[in-house]
């Protein structure tokens, strides 16, 4: 998994891969409302993320050990205070058509945690 620097511009849609993974530790970060053509799983390893999905239809606090499933083309915003150590994996929906089409907050079982690490 690639390390994402806090100052780096990153757009998973610009990369030509069916699966992309990054890890990062960011503090006082606000992604702004945005969407991707790829589906995303966002996992917080340490710290909490305030997550807004579907243009404000779902607002939640994503604590350590939980993950958010964000389908392709779903607007979302991630706000991080202090330092948040997180992992994101993006999936090309055309390559993985069986992926869920609804946003969800997931309990991360040990196997999934190891895959995300």
Secondary structure, DSSP 4 states (H G I P E B T S, - for coil): -EEPPTT----GGGS--SEEEEEEEEEEEE--SB--SSEEEEEEEES-EEEEEGGGTEEEEE-TTEEEEE-TT--EEEEEEEEEEEEEEEE-TTT-TTS-SS-EEEE--HHHHHHH-
